[in-house]
Amino acid sequence: MPYVFVNGKYLKDTEASISVFDRGFLFSDAIYEVVKVVESSVVDADLHLGRLRRSLSEIDMGMPMEVDEIIKCANTLVKKNNMTEGFVYMQVSRGVGPRSFVFTDDLKQTVVMIANPLSIIDSPRAKGMHVKTEADIRWRRCDVKTTQLLPSSLLKTRAVKEGYDGVWFTNPETGFLTEGDSNNLFIVKGNFVITASLERNILPGITRRVIKELVDSVPELTFVERDIALQEAYEADEAFCSAATLCAAPILSVNRVKINGGKIGPITDLIRKKYIERIYRKLKEQQSKL
């Protein structure tokens, strides 16, 4: 049986529990992060926990533990589950209190971590994904990584039933593309790698941030943040999406319209290879500090 982390304890999943009065359960009053694991070690945890700190502050919460302690607990959980590759899901809720819209400042936060095995380096998604577009019906603070994920869950589930791998959202007022159901989106035109601006109600993805650094390191490529019309996606040379567990995953079609003839493009392939190379560099850096 797998182990999970709940409020400082490592428990078998069948033994773990939280209160029915936890505000994360009742109000989605919680923030989460997903940190990739490669070679039995979390990668870029410092970047993810920086974003966790910001998201918590946006909903009037502080960090429940020191960053180094969270990383230590995550790696311990990985080892207790004998996990080589996958991700650690981290969730911090405001804690347990009466079911009331008004909360008090004396609640003790609930901290949960779950280790999930998953292929990262040789992900099946690296062979290509097919997405459809849907109007973005999520709340207007998608820059805050809360557990309010019902719209994404509903729309992605319906898309999968229709034979797609996921959803790309469009702004219902402008029609511009914003982001994926659980990822940032990109198109490639010529030597331009284009993604939606962070001003457009999207999550500041950690993988997106790293991809910007990688693109900026290639003199022939230019990273562009701007509005993207759906028609531009149809006419793009390439398209891909990014997330902690995807790295950079090719998009082969949008609404059944093939991108690059339904083939993986060379720039997408280059970015994915560079991203994976960076993962192993980070692992070496982390090992050298032990």
Helices and strands as residue ranges (DSSP letters): E 3-6, E 9-12, H 23-27, E 30-38, E 41-42, H 45-58, H 67-80, E 86-93, E 110-117, G 124-127, E 129-135, H 150-161, E 166-170, E 177-180, E 184-189, E 192-195, H 206-216, E 222-225, H 230-234, E 238-243, E 247-254, E 257-258, G 260-262, H 266-288
